Amino acid sequence: MSLTFSTDEVRDLAVAWLALGLAFTLLLEPSLRLLDFGRLSIEAVLRTLFVSLATVGVGFLLHELAHKVVAVRFGQVAAFRADYRMLGFALVGALVGFLFAAPGAVVHRGRISARENGIIALAGPVTNLALAVVFLVPFVAALLTGVGGVLWDLARRGLQINLFLAGFNMLPFGPLDGRKVRAWSTPVFVVVAVPSILLAVGALFLLPF
């Protein structure tokens, strides 16, 4: 089965990506959120938006696309569906300084085993861990050289958000990936979830927003 995207799916991916980027920008730029125009810097807002789209947005997009690629590999009909209500909630929450983002998910159908379902679920967090490694290289380079600016923001935010996405999604609750992985294989769940969750907690405390 080939990997294809409908017009509706491309729209949903684009809207979710942009909404997440905007929500994180509102969260990280208090002057914009509070309409404090005296302290508002358009340059700072655009920089934060760019960094958010390139880190939070990309981390989310590749997480969901990894689910889809593996699902299609197993013969599933799979597509991303945005949750517009939750996207609206994320934007409203960001306006008051709180963000809980559940922008949507890849839904798939077809005959499938518990193993295949677990591997599909595992693909998302593993992709975020791989992205964290990618961002780790410029992060370490920036630390060693003292480079700041956009490069530092991209490296720090990319590392942080991808570790958080991996750890959060490996929690074995509700619709999260960890529950499906655990239903397939407890040893695999433990091997991936424990370090992912610990790294996510470390990222949140050592690399504050």
Buried (B, 14 or more C-beta within 10 A) or exposed (E): EEEEBEEEBEEBBEBBBBBBBBBBBBBBBEBBBEEEEEEBEEEBBEBBBBBBBBBBBBBBBBBBBBBBBBBBBBEBEBBBBBBBEBBEBBBEBBBEEEBEBBBBBBBBEEEBEEEBBBBBBBBBBBBBBEBBEEBBEBBEEBEEEEEEEEBBBBBBBBBBBBBBBBBBBBBBEEEBBBBBBBBBBEEBBEEBBEBBBEBBEEBBEEBEE
